[in-house]
Amino acid sequence: MPANLTPEYQRAERRYREATEHHEKLAALEEMLRVMPKHKGTDKLQADLRRKISQMRKSGPTRTAGHKDIFHVPRQGAGQVALLGVPNSGKSALVAALTRAPVKVAEFPFATHAPVPGMAHFEDVPIQLVDLPPVTAHHVQPGMYGALRSADAILIVVDAVSDSILEDLEVAVETMSRRDVLLTSDPQQADQLDDEGRQTKRAIVVATKGDLPQAADNLETLKELYGEKLKLLLVSATTGDNLDSVPKALFELLHVYRVYAKPPHKPPDMNQPFIVPRGSTVLDLAQEIHRGLADQLRSARVWGAEVFDGQQVPRDHVLHDKDVVELHMQ
């Protein structure tokens, strides 16, 4: 059976071949395994990748004196979003306001020394936020590039009332550009390569301290320069103003749908939706639930906005957000 590897897999494979750092190679391998089609034709390739990943986690710079790579954060939820910003931009305060993560919020710079994951929610969809150490124009902590490249999206945080707000945003953008990663808030343009072989990655910009004077004016300046490429949000972690717009924007940026499974003759489980990429079919959902279901799948019934309640649909029927799906096996 042919592997039928996707363009996403081929791009991740290219990043693996071109990577020069151990962390980047590991991140690329994990991405290859994540986006690889799961069927019998890729079983051997999956096993090879898992073996390589295991070997890399046990060797090289990921283990020194018995300590594992601190920048490797297992992906959870609908997607992993890494926070990027200069010192005192408000990253930790934002994560603290959106999650219950034990971040250290301080007035002095470089209070964050290692990744701190936390879970934000858009309605019933969990989205993993990872607070990372700050960056400057001249320094990125070793190992961070792997975490940034392996994340599903980047959340750039800037201080809305800083006199250097434009320079701070440029530092974050240039941090990724130095590794041939371009940032976009358009999901349709993400995960592609431009004519020079640079990768495009999903990203939004959140400006903190939106409750203070001058914040709105500074945001308008950013919009004039970056508004066509990056979505910009103005929030306040102190007052909570507009905070709920962040998980919503991330859900849209990740370009995924939530789908609920319904066992035959039973009510659907509305507590834990399956998260699938937009454009996924009933067959893709079956593979997400369990790889063996795909071979046995005959058809499905779907309840949702785009169909009649309980409408019978084929295996290649494209799903939509909040669809309820009942799978029928052969």
C-alpha atoms as a printed R data frame, in Angstrom:
    type eleno elety resid chain resno       x      y      z
1   ATOM     1    CA   MET     A     1   0.000  0.000  0.000
2   ATOM     2    CA   PRO     A     2   1.478  3.406 -0.961
3   ATOM     3    CA   ALA     A     3   2.284  5.841  1.832
4   ATOM     4    CA   ASN     A     4   0.677  8.868  0.076
5   ATOM     5    CA   LEU     A     5   2.633 11.306  2.234
6   ATOM     6    CA   THR     A     6   1.128 14.769  2.490
7   ATOM     7    CA   PRO     A     7   2.788 18.111  1.665
8   ATOM     8    CA   GLU     A     8   2.788 18.856  5.429
9   ATOM     9    CA   TYR     A     9   4.833 15.708  6.032
10  ATOM    10    CA   GLN     A    10   7.235 16.539  3.213
11  ATOM    11    CA   ARG     A    11   7.811 20.039  4.621
12  ATOM    12    CA   ALA     A    12   8.518 18.610  8.067
13  ATOM    13    CA   GLU     A    13  10.906 16.097  6.500
14  ATOM    14    CA   ARG     A    14  12.709 18.919  4.731
15  ATOM    15    CA   ARG     A    15  13.071 20.800  8.029
16  ATOM    16    CA   TYR     A    16  14.539 17.643  9.553
17  ATOM    17    CA   ARG     A    17  17.132 17.323  6.776
18  ATOM    18    CA   GLU     A    18  18.070 20.991  7.004
19  ATOM    19    CA   ALA     A    19  18.125 21.229 10.821
20  ATOM    20    CA   THR     A    20  21.508 21.808 12.414
21  ATOM    21    CA   GLU     A    21  20.515 21.655 16.092
22  ATOM    22    CA   HIS     A    22  19.498 18.537 17.964
23  ATOM    23    CA   HIS     A    23  16.316 20.216 19.279
24  ATOM    24    CA   GLU     A    24  15.227 21.235 15.784
25  ATOM    25    CA   LYS     A    25  15.761 17.734 14.421
26  ATOM    26    CA   LEU     A    26  13.685 16.265 17.251
27  ATOM    27    CA   ALA     A    27  10.903 18.809 16.715
28  ATOM    28    CA   ALA     A    28  10.831 18.032 12.970
29  ATOM    29    CA   LEU     A    29  10.651 14.275 13.609
30  ATOM    30    CA   GLU     A    30   7.752 14.755 16.022
31  ATOM    31    CA   GLU     A    31   5.978 16.918 13.438
32  ATOM    32    CA   MET     A    32   6.529 14.256 10.754
33  ATOM    33    CA   LEU     A    33   4.904 11.642 12.987
34  ATOM    34    CA   ARG     A    34   2.024 13.952 13.911
35  ATOM    35    CA   VAL     A    35   1.008 14.858 10.332
36  ATOM    36    CA   MET     A    36   1.710 11.473  8.734
37  ATOM    37    CA   PRO     A    37  -1.401  9.704  7.362
38  ATOM    38    CA   LYS     A    38  -2.197  6.791  9.675
39  ATOM    39    CA   HIS     A    39  -2.880  3.645  7.614
40  ATOM    40    CA   LYS     A    40  -1.283  0.304  6.841
41  ATOM    41    CA   GLY     A    41   0.957  1.781  4.169
42  ATOM    42    CA   THR     A    42   2.757  3.945  6.746
43  ATOM    43    CA   ASP     A    43   3.008  1.430  9.600
44  ATOM    44    CA   LYS     A    44   6.714  0.749  9.010
45  ATOM    45    CA   LEU     A    45   7.518  4.440  8.563
46  ATOM    46    CA   GLN     A    46   5.654  5.276 11.789
47  ATOM    47    CA   ALA     A    47   7.657  2.649 13.649
48  ATOM    48    CA   ASP     A    48  10.933  4.032 12.242
49  ATOM    49    CA   LEU     A    49  10.025  7.572 13.286
50  ATOM    50    CA   ARG     A    50   9.039  6.491 16.796
51  ATOM    51    CA   ARG     A    51  12.351  4.687 17.143
52  ATOM    52    CA   LYS     A    52  14.317  7.745 15.955
53  ATOM    53    CA   ILE     A    53  12.386 10.028 18.305
54  ATOM    54    CA   SER     A    54  13.011  7.699 21.221
55  ATOM    55    CA   GLN     A    55  16.721  7.522 20.421
56  ATOM    56    CA   MET     A    56  17.036 11.310 20.104
57  ATOM    57    CA   ARG     A    57  15.254 11.880 23.422
58  ATOM    58    CA   LYS     A    58  17.729  9.555 25.119
59  ATOM    59    CA   SER     A    59  20.870 10.936 23.517
60  ATOM    60    CA   GLY     A    60  22.631 14.133 22.574
61  ATOM    61    CA   PRO     A    61  21.903 17.481 24.193
62  ATOM    62    CA   THR     A    62  18.399 16.425 25.239
63  ATOM    63    CA   ARG     A    63  20.018 14.600 28.175
64  ATOM    64    CA   THR     A    64  22.858 16.047 30.176
65  ATOM    65    CA   ALA     A    65  23.809 14.583 33.558
66  ATOM    66    CA   GLY     A    66  20.482 12.783 33.680
67  ATOM    67    CA   HIS     A    67  18.324 15.812 32.865
68  ATOM    68    CA   LYS     A    68  15.925 15.823 29.927
69  ATOM    69    CA   ASP     A    69  15.373 18.623 27.423
70  ATOM    70    CA   ILE     A    70  13.446 21.286 29.345
71  ATOM    71    CA   PHE     A    71  12.027 22.768 26.148
72  ATOM    72    CA   HIS     A    72  10.215 19.613 25.104
73  ATOM    73    CA   VAL     A    73   6.558 20.077 26.134
74  ATOM    74    CA   PRO     A    74   4.176 17.247 25.119
75  ATOM    75    CA   ARG     A    75   1.364 18.609 22.980
76  ATOM    76    CA   GLN     A    76  -2.117 18.607 24.551
77  ATOM    77    CA   GLY     A    77  -5.541 19.949 23.668
78  ATOM    78    CA   ALA     A    78  -6.645 21.227 20.282
79  ATOM    79    CA   GLY     A    79  -3.203 22.666 19.606
80  ATOM    80    CA   GLN     A    80  -0.032 23.952 21.206
81  ATOM    81    CA   VAL     A    81   0.605 27.710 21.141
82  ATOM    82    CA   ALA     A    82   4.034 29.034 22.144
83  ATOM    83    CA   LEU     A    83   4.306 32.557 23.572
84  ATOM    84    CA   LEU     A    84   7.048 34.793 22.187
85  ATOM    85    CA   GLY     A    85   8.065 38.226 23.426
86  ATOM    86    CA   VAL     A    86  10.756 40.475 24.824
87  ATOM    87    CA   PRO     A    87  11.381 40.858 28.595
88  ATOM    88    CA   ASN     A    88   8.478 42.373 30.559
89  ATOM    89    CA   SER     A    89   6.083 42.141 27.606
90  ATOM    90    CA   GLY     A    90   3.406 40.533 29.795
91  ATOM    91    CA   LYS     A    91   3.601 36.919 28.613
92  ATOM    92    CA   SER     A    92   3.441 35.373 32.073
93  ATOM    93    CA   ALA     A    93   0.624 37.665 33.216
94  ATOM    94    CA   LEU     A    94  -1.381 36.713 30.129
95  ATOM    95    CA   VAL     A    95  -0.889 32.985 30.707
96  ATOM    96    CA   ALA     A    96  -1.802 33.418 34.380
97  ATOM    97    CA   ALA     A    97  -5.011 35.219 33.422
98  ATOM    98    CA   LEU     A    98  -6.059 32.626 30.827
99  ATOM    99    CA   THR     A    99  -4.972 29.421 32.584
100 ATOM   100    CA   ARG     A   100  -4.176 27.998 35.992
101 ATOM   101    CA   ALA     A   101  -0.523 27.468 35.091
102 ATOM   102    CA   PRO     A   102   1.970 28.197 37.907
103 ATOM   103    CA   VAL     A   103   3.713 31.000 36.040
104 ATOM   104    CA   LYS     A   104   5.909 33.512 37.836
105 ATOM   105    CA   VAL     A   105   4.619 37.026 37.239
106 ATOM   106    CA   ALA     A   106   7.271 39.594 38.163
107 ATOM   107    CA   GLU     A   107   8.154 43.206 37.417
108 ATOM   108    CA   PHE     A   108  11.767 42.327 36.656
109 ATOM   109    CA   PRO     A   109  12.926 40.783 33.339
110 ATOM   110    CA   PHE     A   110  13.807 37.123 32.680
111 ATOM   111    CA   ALA     A   111  11.600 35.780 35.499
112 ATOM   112    CA   THR     A   112  10.694 32.860 33.209
113 ATOM   113    CA   HIS     A   113  13.635 30.489 32.719
114 ATOM   114    CA   ALA     A   114  11.882 27.390 31.302
115 ATOM   115    CA   PRO     A   115   8.630 26.559 29.498
116 ATOM   116    CA   VAL     A   116   5.468 26.702 31.612
117 ATOM   117    CA   PRO     A   117   2.429 25.055 29.960
118 ATOM   118    CA   GLY     A   118  -1.154 25.869 30.837
119 ATOM   119    CA   MET     A   119  -4.569 25.154 29.337
120 ATOM   120    CA   ALA     A   120  -6.855 27.912 28.083
121 ATOM   121    CA   HIS     A   121 -10.361 27.179 26.835
122 ATOM   122    CA   PHE     A   122 -12.520 28.440 24.006
123 ATOM   123    CA   GLU     A   123 -15.933 27.161 25.064
124 ATOM   124    CA   ASP     A   124 -15.350 23.374 25.365
125 ATOM   125    CA   VAL     A   125 -12.095 23.354 23.376
126 ATOM   126    CA   PRO     A   126  -8.820 23.182 25.369
127 ATOM   127    CA   ILE     A   127  -5.852 25.040 23.854
128 ATOM   128    CA   GLN     A   128  -2.379 24.606 25.308
129 ATOM   129    CA   LEU     A   129  -0.394 27.778 25.965
130 ATOM   130    CA   VAL     A   130   3.344 27.484 26.626
131 ATOM   131    CA   ASP     A   131   5.035 30.462 28.304
132 ATOM   132    CA   LEU     A   132   8.653 30.611 27.125
133 ATOM   133    CA   PRO     A   133  11.651 32.655 28.308
134 ATOM   134    CA   PRO     A   134  11.884 36.113 26.741
135 ATOM   135    CA   VAL     A   135  13.993 36.906 23.695
136 ATOM   136    CA   THR     A   136  16.037 39.951 22.778
137 ATOM   137    CA   ALA     A   137  17.493 41.202 19.521
138 ATOM   138    CA   HIS     A   138  20.762 39.489 20.393
139 ATOM   139    CA   HIS     A   139  19.798 36.452 22.439
140 ATOM   140    CA   VAL     A   140  17.476 33.452 22.207
141 ATOM   141    CA   GLN     A   141  17.902 30.841 24.924
142 ATOM   142    CA   PRO     A   142  19.446 27.638 23.497
143 ATOM   143    CA   GLY     A   143  16.774 25.058 22.780
144 ATOM   144    CA   MET     A   144  13.908 27.530 22.311
145 ATOM   145    CA   TYR     A   145  13.859 27.351 18.530
146 ATOM   146    CA   GLY     A   146  12.829 23.713 18.664
147 ATOM   147    CA   ALA     A   147   9.881 24.581 20.918
148 ATOM   148    CA   LEU     A   148   8.836 27.485 18.688
149 ATOM   149    CA   ARG     A   149   9.015 25.473 15.468
150 ATOM   150    CA   SER     A   150   7.221 22.436 16.851
151 ATOM   151    CA   ALA     A   151   4.308 24.466 18.258
152 ATOM   152    CA   ASP     A   152   1.155 24.663 16.151
153 ATOM   153    CA   ALA     A   153   1.058 28.456 16.424
154 ATOM   154    CA   ILE     A   154   2.912 31.437 17.882
155 ATOM   155    CA   LEU     A   155   1.358 34.048 20.170
156 ATOM   156    CA   ILE     A   156   3.496 37.198 20.163
157 ATOM   157    CA   VAL     A   157   3.014 39.352 23.257
158 ATOM   158    CA   VAL     A   158   3.910 43.060 23.376
159 ATOM   159    CA   ASP     A   159   3.463 45.761 26.002
160 ATOM   160    CA   ALA     A   160   0.849 48.131 24.559
161 ATOM   161    CA   VAL     A   161   2.162 51.180 26.417
162 ATOM   162    CA   SER     A   162   5.875 50.595 25.861
163 ATOM   163    CA   ASP     A   163   7.749 53.313 23.975
164 ATOM   164    CA   SER     A   164   9.489 50.520 22.061
165 ATOM   165    CA   ILE     A   165   6.339 48.572 21.127
166 ATOM   166    CA   LEU     A   166   7.187 48.557 17.405
167 ATOM   167    CA   GLU     A   167  10.777 47.446 18.017
168 ATOM   168    CA   ASP     A   168   9.544 44.769 20.448
169 ATOM   169    CA   LEU     A   169   7.254 43.287 17.815
170 ATOM   170    CA   GLU     A   170  10.022 43.428 15.229
171 ATOM   171    CA   VAL     A   171  12.343 41.511 17.572
172 ATOM   172    CA   ALA     A   172   9.798 38.679 17.822
173 ATOM   173    CA   VAL     A   173   9.177 38.593 14.074
174 ATOM   174    CA   GLU     A   174  12.900 38.690 13.321
175 ATOM   175    CA   THR     A   175  13.552 35.897 15.847
176 ATOM   176    CA   MET     A   176  11.521 33.549 13.657
177 ATOM   177    CA   SER     A   177  12.722 35.041 10.372
178 ATOM   178    CA   ARG     A   178  16.331 34.203 11.249
179 ATOM   179    CA   ARG     A   179  15.310 30.542 11.079
180 ATOM   180    CA   ASP     A   180  13.401 31.011  7.804
181 ATOM   181    CA   VAL     A   181   9.974 31.097  9.463
182 ATOM   182    CA   LEU     A   182   7.480 33.728  8.355
183 ATOM   183    CA   LEU     A   183   4.418 34.515 10.475
184 ATOM   184    CA   THR     A   184   0.822 34.907  9.277
185 ATOM   185    CA   SER     A   185  -2.628 35.062 10.812
186 ATOM   186    CA   ASP     A   186  -4.223 33.635  7.662
187 ATOM   187    CA   PRO     A   187  -4.712 29.869  8.198
188 ATOM   188    CA   GLN     A   188  -4.970 29.404  4.441
189 ATOM   189    CA   GLN     A   189  -1.393 30.666  4.003
190 ATOM   190    CA   ALA     A   190   0.085 28.787  6.951
191 ATOM   191    CA   ASP     A   191   2.167 25.597  6.683
192 ATOM   192    CA   GLN     A   192   3.422 26.515  3.226
193 ATOM   193    CA   LEU     A   193   6.805 27.324  1.714
194 ATOM   194    CA   ASP     A   194   7.449 30.567 -0.148
195 ATOM   195    CA   ASP     A   195   9.608 30.895 -3.260
196 ATOM   196    CA   GLU     A   196  12.756 31.066 -1.108
197 ATOM   197    CA   GLY     A   197  11.899 27.900  0.829
198 ATOM   198    CA   ARG     A   198  10.836 29.712  4.000
199 ATOM   199    CA   GLN     A   199   8.065 28.194  6.099
200 ATOM   200    CA   THR     A   200   4.937 30.169  7.000
201 ATOM   201    CA   LYS     A   201   3.593 29.628 10.520
202 ATOM   202    CA   ARG     A   202   0.357 30.628 12.223
203 ATOM   203    CA   ALA     A   203   0.629 33.579 14.605
204 ATOM   204    CA   ILE     A   204  -1.306 36.389 16.273
205 ATOM   205    CA   VAL     A   205  -0.178 39.409 18.301
206 ATOM   206    CA   VAL     A   206  -1.629 40.253 21.716
207 ATOM   207    CA   ALA     A   207  -0.901 43.677 23.191
208 ATOM   208    CA   THR     A   208  -1.218 43.699 26.985
209 ATOM   209    CA   LYS     A   209  -2.034 46.563 29.396
210 ATOM   210    CA   GLY     A   210  -4.917 47.589 27.161
211 ATOM   211    CA   ASP     A   211  -6.592 49.350 30.084
212 ATOM   212    CA   LEU     A   212  -3.886 52.034 30.236
213 ATOM   213    CA   PRO     A   213  -3.762 55.347 28.335
214 ATOM   214    CA   GLN     A   214  -1.975 55.342 24.969
215 ATOM   215    CA   ALA     A   215  -2.546 51.592 24.486
216 ATOM   216    CA   ALA     A   216  -5.204 51.997 21.797
217 ATOM   217    CA   ASP     A   217  -3.134 54.563 19.877
218 ATOM   218    CA   ASN     A   218  -0.075 52.321 19.929
219 ATOM   219    CA   LEU     A   219  -2.125 49.393 18.661
220 ATOM   220    CA   GLU     A   220  -3.328 51.466 15.705
221 ATOM   221    CA   THR     A   221   0.321 52.156 14.824
222 ATOM   222    CA   LEU     A   222   1.030 48.425 14.798
223 ATOM   223    CA   LYS     A   223  -2.038 47.776 12.649
224 ATOM   224    CA   GLU     A   224  -0.822 50.239 10.031
225 ATOM   225    CA   LEU     A   225   2.441 48.306  9.691
226 ATOM   226    CA   TYR     A   226   1.454 44.708 10.426
227 ATOM   227    CA   GLY     A   227  -2.338 44.594 10.177
228 ATOM   228    CA   GLU     A   228  -2.397 42.948  6.753
229 ATOM   229    CA   LYS     A   229  -0.254 39.996  7.908
230 ATOM   230    CA   LEU     A   230  -0.988 39.568 11.605
231 ATOM   231    CA   LYS     A   231  -4.158 39.753 13.674
232 ATOM   232    CA   LEU     A   232  -3.664 42.138 16.612
233 ATOM   233    CA   LEU     A   233  -5.664 42.070 19.844
234 ATOM   234    CA   LEU     A   234  -5.655 44.577 22.702
235 ATOM   235    CA   VAL     A   235  -6.313 43.039 26.141
236 ATOM   236    CA   SER     A   236  -5.750 43.652 29.830
237 ATOM   237    CA   ALA     A   237  -4.654 40.816 32.089
238 ATOM   238    CA   THR     A   238  -5.321 43.112 35.062
239 ATOM   239    CA   THR     A   239  -8.943 44.059 34.360
240 ATOM   240    CA   GLY     A   240  -9.811 41.148 32.079
241 ATOM   241    CA   ASP     A   241 -10.824 43.467 29.246
242 ATOM   242    CA   ASN     A   242 -11.138 41.535 25.954
243 ATOM   243    CA   LEU     A   243  -9.338 38.476 27.373
244 ATOM   244    CA   ASP     A   244 -11.994 36.124 25.990
245 ATOM   245    CA   SER     A   245 -11.026 37.215 22.465
246 ATOM   246    CA   VAL     A   246  -7.663 35.430 22.761
247 ATOM   247    CA   PRO     A   247  -8.850 31.784 22.993
248 ATOM   248    CA   LYS     A   248 -11.437 32.495 20.284
249 ATOM   249    CA   ALA     A   249  -8.776 33.926 17.962
250 ATOM   250    CA   LEU     A   250  -6.486 30.955 18.653
251 ATOM   251    CA   PHE     A   251  -9.277 28.486 17.876
252 ATOM   252    CA   GLU     A   252  -9.834 30.194 14.527
253 ATOM   253    CA   LEU     A   253  -6.085 30.375 13.902
254 ATOM   254    CA   LEU     A   254  -5.595 26.642 14.531
255 ATOM   255    CA   HIS     A   255  -8.167 26.025 11.779
256 ATOM   256    CA   VAL     A   256  -9.821 23.086 13.506
257 ATOM   257    CA   TYR     A   257 -13.348 21.892 14.204
258 ATOM   258    CA   ARG     A   258 -14.821 20.097 17.207
259 ATOM   259    CA   VAL     A   259 -16.893 17.021 16.454
260 ATOM   260    CA   TYR     A   260 -18.938 14.926 18.894
261 ATOM   261    CA   ALA     A   261 -19.212 11.146 18.635
262 ATOM   262    CA   LYS     A   262 -22.591  9.448 19.060
263 ATOM   263    CA   PRO     A   263 -22.735  5.681 19.676
264 ATOM   264    CA   PRO     A   264 -25.700  4.028 17.911
265 ATOM   265    CA   HIS     A   265 -28.918  4.171 19.958
266 ATOM   266    CA   LYS     A   266 -27.228  6.291 22.630
267 ATOM   267    CA   PRO     A   267 -26.924 10.049 23.255
268 ATOM   268    CA   PRO     A   268 -23.758 11.788 22.033
269 ATOM   269    CA   ASP     A   269 -20.864 12.546 24.356
270 ATOM   270    CA   MET     A   270 -20.913 16.350 24.423
271 ATOM   271    CA   ASN     A   271 -18.234 16.685 27.108
272 ATOM   272    CA   GLN     A   272 -15.123 15.696 25.153
273 ATOM   273    CA   PRO     A   273 -15.193 16.685 21.482
274 ATOM   274    CA   PHE     A   274 -12.780 15.227 18.970
275 ATOM   275    CA   ILE     A   275 -10.628 17.950 17.424
276 ATOM   276    CA   VAL     A   276 -10.074 17.577 13.674
277 ATOM   277    CA   PRO     A   277  -8.521 19.874 11.036
278 ATOM   278    CA   ARG     A   278 -11.003 21.811  8.912
279 ATOM   279    CA   GLY     A   279 -11.784 19.863  5.777
280 ATOM   280    CA   SER     A   280 -11.725 16.533  7.624
281 ATOM   281    CA   THR     A   281 -14.129 13.818  6.516
282 ATOM   282    CA   VAL     A   282 -16.089 11.134  8.326
283 ATOM   283    CA   LEU     A   283 -13.269  8.730  7.435
284 ATOM   284    CA   ASP     A   284 -10.714 11.082  9.033
285 ATOM   285    CA   LEU     A   285 -12.811 11.140 12.212
286 ATOM   286    CA   ALA     A   286 -12.907  7.356 12.296
287 ATOM   287    CA   GLN     A   287  -9.109  7.275 12.048
288 ATOM   288    CA   GLU     A   288  -8.877  9.839 14.836
289 ATOM   289    CA   ILE     A   289 -11.061  7.734 17.126
290 ATOM   290    CA   HIS     A   290  -9.244  4.483 16.345
291 ATOM   291    CA   ARG     A   291  -7.173  3.478 13.347
292 ATOM   292    CA   GLY     A   292  -8.988  0.137 13.039
293 ATOM   293    CA   LEU     A   293 -12.373  1.832 12.628
294 ATOM   294    CA   ALA     A   294 -11.429  3.325  9.263
295 ATOM   295    CA   ASP     A   295 -11.158 -0.109  7.595
296 ATOM   296    CA   GLN     A   296 -14.604 -1.110  8.843
297 ATOM   297    CA   LEU     A   297 -16.405  2.193  8.256
298 ATOM   298    CA   ARG     A   298 -19.358  1.988  5.855
299 ATOM   299    CA   SER     A   299 -21.226  5.285  6.363
300 ATOM   300    CA   ALA     A   300 -22.394  7.668  9.047
301 ATOM   301    CA   ARG     A   301 -25.305  9.738 10.281
302 ATOM   302    CA   VAL     A   302 -24.665 13.391 11.019
303 ATOM   303    CA   TRP     A   303 -26.502 16.056 13.001
304 ATOM   304    CA   GLY     A   304 -25.350 19.609 12.292
305 ATOM   305    CA   ALA     A   305 -25.976 22.992 10.693
306 ATOM   306    CA   GLU     A   306 -25.079 21.823  7.169
307 ATOM   307    CA   VAL     A   307 -27.247 18.665  7.112
308 ATOM   308    CA   PHE     A   308 -30.688 17.424  8.070
309 ATOM   309    CA   ASP     A   309 -30.785 15.902 11.547
310 ATOM   310    CA   GLY     A   310 -29.565 12.332 11.327
311 ATOM   311    CA   GLN     A   311 -28.766 12.583  7.621
312 ATOM   312    CA   GLN     A   312 -27.036  9.531  6.157
313 ATOM   313    CA   VAL     A   313 -23.681 10.528  4.647
314 ATOM   314    CA   PRO     A   314 -20.831  8.674  2.882
315 ATOM   315    CA   ARG     A   315 -17.306  8.158  4.225
316 ATOM   316    CA   ASP     A   316 -15.974 11.190  2.331
317 ATOM   317    CA   HIS     A   317 -18.553 13.615  3.739
318 ATOM   318    CA   VAL     A   318 -16.786 16.795  4.964
319 ATOM   319    CA   LEU     A   319 -17.503 17.666  8.590
320 ATOM   320    CA   HIS     A   320 -18.225 21.058 10.162
321 ATOM   321    CA   ASP     A   321 -17.810 22.580 13.601
322 ATOM   322    CA   LYS     A   322 -20.062 21.056 16.299
323 ATOM   323    CA   ASP     A   323 -21.258 18.194 14.091
324 ATOM   324    CA   VAL     A   324 -22.542 15.117 15.912
325 ATOM   325    CA   VAL     A   325 -21.491 11.938 14.126
326 ATOM   326    CA   GLU     A   326 -22.744  8.356 14.444
327 ATOM   327    CA   LEU     A   327 -20.436  5.901 12.691
328 ATOM   328    CA   HIS     A   328 -21.828  2.792 10.981
329 ATOM   329    CA   MET     A   329 -19.536 -0.184 10.463
330 ATOM   330    CA   GLN     A   330 -19.632 -2.990  7.924
